[in-house]
Amino acid sequence: MGNLLGAPVTEKETHIGESRDDNGLQFGVSSMQGWRIHMEDAHVAECRLFAAELVDETAASETNNNNNKTYKQIELPGHSIFAVFDGHGGTFAAQYSGRNVCRVLSHQPKFVKYAKFMQERAQKEKVFTKSTERVQYITTGLEYIEGALRDTFVDLDMEIASALQGSRIPEADQPYHEEKQIDAADDDRATQGMDTRGGDPHQDTLSEADSTLQLLDKEGDSGTTACVVVVAPQWVVCANAGDSRSVFSKHGHKAVPLSYDHKPDDEEEGRRIRAAGGYVAGGRVEGDLAVSRGLGDFRFKNMETVLAGATGQNDKTSVDQMVEPDYQKVSPVPDVVIQNRSAEKDEFIIVACDGIWDVQTNHEAVKSVAEMFEEGETNLGLICEEVSTW
């Protein structure tokens, strides 16, 4: 059966949780390996978000190539992030994305602007005399988070490529939160961007060349879809690249799409693939890849473009030869959908890999989950496990 097992691994890893702030947002997650030889997917459920504003950066010394960065955390009360990364061709792209997406998002300059917008919003809106002023102000704030999510996907793509080539950035894979509890009085503290994983910092470099070659050999074709949902007090923002999907159930079990699949045979996607020098055959990019957007899958991307952010490259000749991320055969740039929240109308959100959507439409999935709630099931973990068996 090629890269598939003789029988599926049906054991599930399930977790439930609830945010600690006033909104009491509950969530459940469940994953199952299925027919694949290795678990290639990753998920994120994080109920405390903050932006990390860079306040100091010490230049690298001759003996240490890593810049020493200091960040100030700007809390975002009532904000949570939920994400699914459906990997293929190896585990690295999905697992790296799952471990690092919160960090990469928090460091985006536009996310810092969004966090400051949310901090100042209540006071700012008091001085508006026209409704058009308020609308424009809100629009600007939403543009910040939309842009931050787009930049996050592109930066994650760059980091994955850099890591595969042996140039993992110093902050990669660090815990998003410090272990100690954060008191309200400490909210304005600056936190040092240091490696807290322990051990000898030079130990990993002893066999760096061998490790890089092994990683490239095993994971060079690794790629992943990415569906990232930020739940805020007033809106839900979904950034999606690939065919994982999110759907928002509104009053009366109305299925409101938060994302749309990116398939090579879609007219617009196919046009971009061909313009980049590729082709679509059998509904796949060059007869191979079944999705037209995602992270990794670097055989379909101009690596000079992908790595430009890592190298700080700005030479005009090189730039002229680049293919912008939006125009790669397989683009890392997500579509972003924003929906307003309503305490009276909101029911639940589903975020899932394509395995669910291959057998259920948005409406069918919403109806099935709603029926479980109506039958009295309150354990979100059990509901997620039931969904994973569809």
Summary of the structure (lengths in Angstrom):
residues: 390
radius of gyration: 21.5
end to end distance: 22.1
largest distance: 67.1
contacts: 1198
relative contact order: 0.14
helix: 36%
strand: 28%
